[in-house]
Amino acid sequence: MDERKSVGRLGEDLAAGYLEELGWRIVERNWRFSRVGEIDIVAVEPNRGRGTLVFCEVKAKTGSGFGGPLEAVTHSKLVRLHRLASAWMATHPMGYDTVRIDVIGVMAPREGEPTIEHAKAVSL
């Protein structure tokens, strides 16, 4: 596995663990749809009702060159995530109170502890 792939996998694992520590339920990881792309994490954030379905894009970096991990999510990536979220919901008929897209940034330096940033309800 190349280094970029391993940093990405580490970031996704850390993000999933972070969400589970918050009490979220991971529904699916690395869901692919045709040639459109992949959703890193589909999770349910508990609330009083049926919960909030959250589609999470995870960006992991080892350094801050070219900006932080959250800055790496472009407008075109968000458009693709919206398309993927719609496709996922069409193929997984489940009822939730609300649906949103979040971005989780993981800074995983070669030395030191990783840090996690969580941007909720990222909009186009």
N, C-alpha and C positions, 0 to 999 in steps of 0.2 A: 504494500500500500504506500503511495507516495505521501510526502509530508503534508501537502495541502489537504488531501483526503483525510489523513489522520487528525489534523487540527479540526476539520469540519465534523468528523465523527465525535471527537472529544467534546466539541461545543454542543452538539445535539444531545449527547449523554448528560452533560452538566445542566443544560436547559431543562431536559426532562426531569432530572432529579430535583431541580429547583422548583418546578411546577408541582411535583408530587409532594414536596415539603410544604407547599402552600395549601395542600389538600385537594389539588386538582386531580382529575382522573384522565390519564392518557388513553385516548381512544385508538389512535393509530399513529405510526411513525413512517416517514418516507413513502407517503402515498403518491404513486405516479399515475398520471392521466395522459394517455396517448403521447403525442409529441408536445403537449402544452407545457409540461413540467412536473414538478414534485412539490408536495406540501411536506415540510419537515416534521411538524407535530400537529395533530388534531387532538384537542383536549377539551374537557368540560370543567369550567369554573363553577363551583357550587354556589347557589344562592337560595333564597327562600322558595322559589318555584322549581322549575325543571332544570335550571342551570343555564349557563351561557356557553354556547359552542364557540370555541376559539381556535382559529387557524393561526399557527405560529410559524413565522419565518425565523430561522436561527442563522446568525452571522457570527463567525468566530475568526479572530485574528490573533497573531502572536505579538504584534507591535502596533504602534499608533501611526506609522507611516501611511500617508494617503488618507488620514482620518480614522475615526473609530469605527467599530463594527456596525453601529446603527446607521452611520452615514453611507454605508455600502449598499443600502437598500434603495434602489432607484425608483423613479416613477413608473418606468416600464415593468419593473419587477412587481410593484404593487398592483398594476393592472393585471398581470399574469396571475397573481395570487387571488384576485377577485374572481377571475375566470375559473381557476382551479377550485376555489371554495364553492362556487355555484355547481360545478361538475360533481364535487364530492357530495353535496347535499342532494343532488338529483339521484345519485346512486345509493344513498344511505338515508332513506326516509325516517327521520327521527324528529321528535318535537322538542324544541328548546325555546326558552323565553326570548333570548336574544342571540345574535351571532356577531362576531367581530374578528378583525385581523390584528394580531399583535406582532411585534418584532422583538426578539430577544438577542441582545448583543453579548458575546462572550469574549473577554480579553484574556487569552491564555498565554501569558509570557513564558518564554523558555525557562525562566527562573522566577520563582515566586508563586503566589496563589492566584488562581483565576478570579476574575470579577465578572459579575453579571449585571447588565442593564436591561430593563424591561419597559418597553414603550407600548402602552395599551391603546387600542382603538386607533391604529395608524390609518390616516385617511389619504386619499389620492390628492 
